[in-house]
Amino acid sequence: MSRGDAFIPFIDNLPSLNRKMGGPFVMPVVDKYKDMGMVVMGKVEAGEAKKGQSLLLMPNRVSVCFVSKLKARSRRTDGNSSA
């Protein structure tokens, strides 16, 4: 059985997807927590949001205000892997 590349470096080297910039802002919520209000996390799939913009949280059509965004840090490896 042959072994391929390590998983995380493989994922890091995949080409980025072309995200649709036009159209509505779409971000599936994958996690949430309360800290000075409600904070949601997810990956933007389409569109863009700007600070202060009003958005609808679906499916309940809850009105929310976009406050800020954080960019996820990419994982780096030093080339060492343990099997």
Rosetta constraint file for C-alpha pairs under 8 A:
AtomPair CA 5 CA 9 HARMONIC 7.44 0.50
AtomPair CA 5 CA 10 HARMONIC 6.30 0.50
AtomPair CA 6 CA 10 HARMONIC 6.18 0.50
AtomPair CA 6 CA 81 HARMONIC 7.41 0.50
AtomPair CA 7 CA 11 HARMONIC 6.22 0.50
AtomPair CA 8 CA 12 HARMONIC 6.09 0.50
AtomPair CA 8 CA 75 HARMONIC 7.70 0.50
AtomPair CA 9 CA 13 HARMONIC 6.16 0.50
AtomPair CA 9 CA 76 HARMONIC 7.79 0.50
AtomPair CA 9 CA 77 HARMONIC 7.08 0.50
AtomPair CA 10 CA 14 HARMONIC 6.59 0.50
AtomPair CA 12 CA 74 HARMONIC 7.71 0.50
AtomPair CA 12 CA 75 HARMONIC 7.70 0.50
AtomPair CA 19 CA 45 HARMONIC 6.13 0.50
AtomPair CA 19 CA 46 HARMONIC 5.68 0.50
AtomPair CA 19 CA 47 HARMONIC 7.78 0.50
AtomPair CA 20 CA 45 HARMONIC 7.25 0.50
AtomPair CA 20 CA 46 HARMONIC 4.77 0.50
AtomPair CA 20 CA 47 HARMONIC 6.03 0.50
AtomPair CA 21 CA 46 HARMONIC 5.72 0.50
AtomPair CA 21 CA 47 HARMONIC 4.34 0.50
AtomPair CA 21 CA 48 HARMONIC 6.48 0.50
AtomPair CA 22 CA 46 HARMONIC 7.29 0.50
AtomPair CA 22 CA 47 HARMONIC 5.37 0.50
AtomPair CA 23 CA 46 HARMONIC 7.14 0.50
AtomPair CA 23 CA 47 HARMONIC 5.57 0.50
AtomPair CA 24 CA 46 HARMONIC 6.74 0.50
AtomPair CA 24 CA 47 HARMONIC 5.27 0.50
AtomPair CA 24 CA 48 HARMONIC 7.65 0.50
AtomPair CA 25 CA 44 HARMONIC 7.61 0.50
AtomPair CA 25 CA 45 HARMONIC 7.72 0.50
AtomPair CA 25 CA 46 HARMONIC 5.45 0.50
AtomPair CA 25 CA 47 HARMONIC 4.15 0.50
AtomPair CA 25 CA 48 HARMONIC 5.37 0.50
AtomPair CA 25 CA 49 HARMONIC 6.45 0.50
AtomPair CA 26 CA 44 HARMONIC 6.00 0.50
AtomPair CA 26 CA 45 HARMONIC 5.47 0.50
AtomPair CA 26 CA 46 HARMONIC 5.04 0.50
AtomPair CA 26 CA 47 HARMONIC 6.38 0.50
AtomPair CA 27 CA 42 HARMONIC 5.93 0.50
AtomPair CA 27 CA 43 HARMONIC 5.61 0.50
AtomPair CA 27 CA 44 HARMONIC 4.41 0.50
AtomPair CA 27 CA 45 HARMONIC 5.66 0.50
AtomPair CA 27 CA 46 HARMONIC 7.25 0.50
AtomPair CA 28 CA 42 HARMONIC 5.63 0.50
AtomPair CA 28 CA 43 HARMONIC 6.56 0.50
AtomPair CA 28 CA 44 HARMONIC 7.27 0.50
AtomPair CA 28 CA 45 HARMONIC 7.81 0.50
AtomPair CA 29 CA 40 HARMONIC 6.28 0.50
AtomPair CA 29 CA 41 HARMONIC 5.66 0.50
AtomPair CA 29 CA 42 HARMONIC 4.75 0.50
AtomPair CA 29 CA 43 HARMONIC 7.68 0.50
AtomPair CA 30 CA 40 HARMONIC 7.56 0.50
AtomPair CA 30 CA 41 HARMONIC 5.78 0.50
AtomPair CA 30 CA 42 HARMONIC 5.07 0.50
AtomPair CA 31 CA 40 HARMONIC 5.82 0.50
AtomPair CA 31 CA 41 HARMONIC 5.18 0.50
AtomPair CA 31 CA 42 HARMONIC 6.90 0.50
AtomPair CA 32 CA 38 HARMONIC 7.07 0.50
AtomPair CA 32 CA 39 HARMONIC 5.50 0.50
AtomPair CA 32 CA 40 HARMONIC 4.27 0.50
AtomPair CA 32 CA 41 HARMONIC 6.06 0.50
AtomPair CA 33 CA 38 HARMONIC 6.00 0.50
AtomPair CA 33 CA 39 HARMONIC 5.34 0.50
AtomPair CA 33 CA 40 HARMONIC 6.62 0.50
AtomPair CA 34 CA 38 HARMONIC 4.62 0.50
AtomPair CA 34 CA 39 HARMONIC 5.93 0.50
AtomPair CA 35 CA 39 HARMONIC 6.75 0.50
AtomPair CA 44 CA 48 HARMONIC 7.87 0.50
AtomPair CA 49 CA 53 HARMONIC 6.66 0.50
AtomPair CA 49 CA 66 HARMONIC 7.03 0.50
AtomPair CA 50 CA 66 HARMONIC 6.76 0.50
AtomPair CA 50 CA 68 HARMONIC 7.91 0.50
AtomPair CA 51 CA 66 HARMONIC 5.46 0.50
AtomPair CA 51 CA 67 HARMONIC 5.16 0.50
AtomPair CA 51 CA 68 HARMONIC 5.90 0.50
AtomPair CA 52 CA 65 HARMONIC 5.93 0.50
AtomPair CA 52 CA 66 HARMONIC 5.36 0.50
AtomPair CA 52 CA 67 HARMONIC 5.83 0.50
AtomPair CA 53 CA 65 HARMONIC 5.75 0.50
AtomPair CA 53 CA 66 HARMONIC 5.35 0.50
AtomPair CA 53 CA 67 HARMONIC 7.89 0.50
AtomPair CA 54 CA 63 HARMONIC 6.83 0.50
AtomPair CA 54 CA 64 HARMONIC 5.78 0.50
AtomPair CA 54 CA 65 HARMONIC 4.61 0.50
AtomPair CA 54 CA 66 HARMONIC 6.31 0.50
AtomPair CA 55 CA 63 HARMONIC 5.86 0.50
AtomPair CA 55 CA 64 HARMONIC 5.31 0.50
AtomPair CA 55 CA 65 HARMONIC 6.09 0.50
AtomPair CA 55 CA 66 HARMONIC 7.00 0.50
AtomPair CA 56 CA 61 HARMONIC 5.26 0.50
AtomPair CA 56 CA 62 HARMONIC 5.41 0.50
AtomPair CA 56 CA 63 HARMONIC 4.70 0.50
AtomPair CA 56 CA 64 HARMONIC 6.03 0.50
AtomPair CA 57 CA 61 HARMONIC 5.31 0.50
AtomPair CA 57 CA 62 HARMONIC 4.97 0.50
AtomPair CA 57 CA 63 HARMONIC 6.28 0.50
AtomPair CA 57 CA 64 HARMONIC 6.73 0.50
AtomPair CA 58 CA 62 HARMONIC 6.75 0.50
